């Protein structure tokens, strides 16, 4: 051992990061910038980046998702853009196939499209009726169905919302979904079609390997243990067992589901996964200009198709399309929007001791956590540590940081 290693062991504080996705890697970088932390990152997969890692199919790059970068935060955009240069893609649009009309309509729902629908007169009557009701905007809604019917009426709910959310969340009835602050506001019917993200930054990495260089850059001074699982948690004492070796840390930042940290003592938290079917088509582009996603609001098994090269700008005579199918056994990608599960998650999070942070989509157990939120959470963790606090960090209005978006 050289003198630098000996000094590091004696004087630096120890941090454990569980999970090497965006949240974990971003926090490793923030601790590195602080300068006095010895950081270990434990990742179960044989690579960093989780679902944001770039894969290749038929010579085409793609991510599991895909994972374009969306944010209202200029500081978060500037931070990532300095490390991996980004290109803007604010022009892209959403369109949804409605089988009963055999037509594609822009989403969010807009009046220009509504006026072309064969049942426009009945839709207009429902919208007018809603405007006259005190609960316009579904302020008194108890579930997703009431929320949307109270916003746009029965007909538009059946066209755009009902079947899509049933298959999205694998439920038989949208009344089963009793939280909906993550749902786009149905009352905000636009006058005409618009870009999907015209009020926030929408971007994607310029590099062909997407975000991959960020994961190596952000962990370059950390000890990274790939293909490694934690055998045992003693989270109250900030101690874990890895490969039969018990180790204690000054802080722990976890990006995995919080029930795992406490041995699922009140039951496992429920998640949904996704299966991706990749299909190569014999044409340079398949979707219309500026359309990156096609949504399907009917009885198909899949929720949407993605044309990856719209994001990646990959050059090829063919185009790779990804089909996304919700599943119960395809990984922990989406926390469920049920009050019972959120109550359980909150109970786990409240048991975490000082010095244990639970971040990222799984760690926060919040559906709306994206790449930008993961980075922002890492900023907030650093701020808390620098200010001498060690309380757990979880975004969301009902948790720790009210300024974070739902």
N, C-alpha and C positions, 0 to 999 in steps of 0.2 A: 504493500500500500504506500502511495506517495503522500507527501504532506497535505496536498489539496484534499485527498480523500479523507484523511484523518480529521482535518479541520471541518470538513462537511459533516462527518458523523457526529462531531462534538457540538457544533454550533447551529446547524440548520434544523429547522422544524420539519416534521415528517407529515406528508399528506398522501392519502390514498384516494385515487379516483377509480370508481367502479363503473366500467363501461367506456369504450373508446369511440363513441359516436361523436356528433358535433358538440354536444354539451360537454362531454368529458374532455375532448381535445381542446376546446376553447378555454376551459377552466385551467387545464395544464399550462396553457400559454400565459394566462393571467398570473398564475402563481410564479411562473418563470420570470415574468416582468417585475414581480415584487422582489426577487433576488435572494430570498433567504429561506426557500422551501426545497426540501428533498422530496420529489414527486414520484410516486409509483402509479402507473395506469394498468389496471387489470381488465383484459378484454377476452371474452369467451370465444370469439371468432378468430380465425387465423389472420385477420387484417383489421386495420382501423377504418372508421368511417361508417360502419353499419349500413343502413339502407341508402346512404348518400354516396357510397363508394361507386365508382364507375365500373360497370361491367361491359362486356362486348358480346354481340351476337351477330354472326354473319358479317363481321367487320364493322358493325355499327356500335357506337358507344351509347350506353343508357344507364340510368340509375333506377333504383326501385322506387317508382313513384309517378313521375319523375320529381326532382327536387329543385324547382326554380327558386330563386332567392327573392322573397317578398318582404318589404319592410317599410314602415313609416319613419324609421329612425335613421337620420343622416349619419350619426356617429357610428352606428353599426355598419352601415353600408361603406363608409370611408375606411373603417378598420379592415373589413374583409377585402375590399378592392385594392388596398395597398399590398396585401399578401398574395392574393390570386386575382388578377385583373378580370373585371366583369364587363359584359356587354348588356345594354338595355334591351328589354323585350316587352315594353309597356303596350305595344300595339296589339297584342294577341287578344282574341275574342273567345268567348264560350258559346257554343251552340248545342242545343238539346233536341234529340229526335223524339217527337210525340207521335206514336203509332196511330192513334185514333184519327189524327188529321193527316197522316202520312206526310209530315212536313218537319223541317228543322226550324227552330225558333231560337233567337238570341236569348241568352241568360246573362244578367237578371231580366226578369219579365219586363216587357216594355209595351207602351200603348200602340206604337207603330205596328208591331206584330199582332197584338190583340185585335186590332181593327181588320186584319186579314183572316182571322179565324172564322170557320163556318158558323160558329155559335156566338159570334160577337155580341149580338143583341142581348142574349141571356147573361153573358159575362158582364156586360156594362150594367145591367140591372143589379146584379149581385154587388158590383163595386159601388154603385150608387147607394144601395141599401146599407152597406157597411159604413159608408161615410156618415149616414144619418144616425148610426148607433154610437152610444157613448164609449163603447169598448173598441172603437176603430183602432187598429194597431194591435188588437188582441191583448190588451193590457191585463185582462182578467183570465187569460188562458192558463189551463192546468197541464197541458201536454202539447206536443208538437202539432197534432191535428187541429186542435182548437186555435192554436196560435196562427196557423196559416189560413184556415178557413175564415178566421176573424180578420185576417189581413187582406186576402185576395178573393175570398169566396170559394164555394165548393168546386166549381168547374175548373178553375186554374189550379186549385189544390190537386184535383184528380189528374190533370194533365201533366203537371211538373213535379209534384212533391210526394204524393202518396206512395206509389210503387217504388220510386227511387229510394226513399228513406227506409222502406221495408227491407229492401235487399241490401242497402248500405249498412244497416245495423242488424240485419237478420232477425227481424221481429215480424209478427203476424199483423200487428196493428200499430199505427203511428201514435195511438193513445198511450202505448207502452213507454214512449219516450217522454219523460217528464221534466227534462231540462232542455232548454233551447236557446240560451243566450249566445251559443256558438253559431246559430243558424242565420243566414242572411235575412235582413229585415224585409219581410214580404210587403210591407206597406210602401216600400220605396220603389214603386213601379215607375220606370223611367219613361220619358217621352219617346225615345228612340233607342236603337242599339248603341252600344258603346264598348270601348275596350274593357276587357275584364278587370284590369287594374289601372284605372286612370287617376286614382287618388293616392297611390303609394308607389314606391320604387319596385319595379319588376326587372330582374336581371338573371344572368346565367354566366358561368365562367367561360372565358375565351378558350382556355386550354382544352385540348381534345380529351384529356383525362379528368375533366370537370374539377371537382373540389379536392382530388386526391392529394395534391401537393400541400394543401393546407394541413392535412392530418399529420404528415411527416414534419412539416415546419413547426407546428404548434407543440409537438411532443419531442423535439430533437434533444432537449436536455432532461427529459424524464426517463425513468426506467419503465419500459413498456413490456408487459407480460402478455403475449398473445396466446390464443388457444388455452387459456387458463381460467379456471373457475374457483371461486372462494368456497372452501369446504364447510366453514362454520363461521357464524356471526355472533359476536358478543357486542352488539352495537352500543349498548349503554356504556360500556367501557372503551368504546372505540378500538376494539380488538377483533381481528379476523384470523382465520387459519387458512393458509394457502400451502398446498403440497405438504401437509402435516406440520407446517411451521407456523406457530402463533406469533403474530406481530401486532404491536400497538401503534397508533398514530395520533398526532395532535389534532388533525381534522380529517374527516372523511367526506368526500363529495360523491354521492351516488346518483347514477342516472338510470338505475333499474327500478322496477316497480317497488314501492316502499314496503309492501307486505313481505317481500323476500328478506329485507333487513331484520324483520321481527318474526321470522320463521312462520309466517302466515297464521299467527296465533288466533285471529278472529276470522279466518277464512281468506282464501286467495282472491285477489282482485281480478275482475273479468276484463278481457281484451278481445278485440277482433283482429284478424290478420288479413292478408291479401295474397292471392296467387296471381302471378303475372304470366300471361301467355304471349310470347313474342312471335310476330308474323312479319315476314319480309314480303313486300309487294313489288311487282315488276314495273315500277314507275318512279320517277325522281321524287314526286310528291303525290300524296293521296288526298289530303284535306284541302279545303279552299284556302286562299291567301289569308294570313293572319290568324288562322284557326289552329290552335295547338291541341285542343281537347275536343272530343265529341262525347257528350253525355247522352245516356239512354234512360228515359224515365218510364219504362214499360215493364214487361214481365221477363226481360232477358236476365240471365244469371249475372252478367257483367254490368258494372256501373258506368265505365267510360273507356274510351280508346284514346291513346296518346301517340302522336307522331313525334318521335324523339328528335329528329333532325331539325325540327322547328326551333328547338332549344339549342341543340349542340352545333348547328350549322355544318354538320358532317356532309362531305361531298361524296355522292354516290349516285349511280343510275337507278338504284333501288331505294326503298324507304322502309324503315323498321317501325312497325306499329305494335304497341303494347296494349293488351286487353287485361283489365283489372277486375278480379272476381273476389268479393268478400268471402271470408271463410273463418271458421272457428279454430282451425288448426294450422294457420299459415303465419304464425308469429304474433308477437305482441306489438301491433302497430297502432291500434286505436283504442284508447280508454273509452269505456261505454258511457253515454250521456244519460245515466240513470241516477237519481238522487240516492238510492240505496247504496250504489257503488261509490259515489262521491263521499257519502257519509263515512263509509268504511275506510276510504283512502284518507280522509281528514283525521280519523281516529289514529291511524298508523302514523301519520305525519306529526301529530301532536305528541306522540310518544318519543320522538327522536330527541336525543339530548343535545345540549350545546356542543357546537363543533361538528355536527353532522348536517350536511346540506343535501337536499333531495331536489334535483333539477332535471330538465329535459322533459320531453312529452311523457314518457313512462314514469319518471321520478316525480313529476308534478301531478300526474294522473289528470291531465287536462288535454282535451282533443285539439285545442287551438294552438298548441305550441309548435312553432316552426323553426327553421334555421336561425332566423333573426332573433327569436326569443331565447334560443339556446345561448347565442353569443351574449345577448343582453343579460341573461342570468349570470353568465360568467363574470361580467362587469360588476354586477351587484354583489356577488360572492366576494370579489376582491375588495369592494368598498366596505363591506361589513367587517372583513378581517382587518383592513387597515384602520378602521375606526374602533377597533378593539372589541367588536361584538362577535359572537359566535352562534347566534340563534340560527335555526334552520331556515333556508332560503327556498321559498316556493312562490311562484308568481300567481296572479289571479286575485280578483277583488275579495274573494272569501278567504284568502290566505294572507300572504305576507306583503305583496307589493301591489298596491292599488293602481299604480301608474302603468302596470303591464296590461296589454290588451288581453281580453278573454280568449 
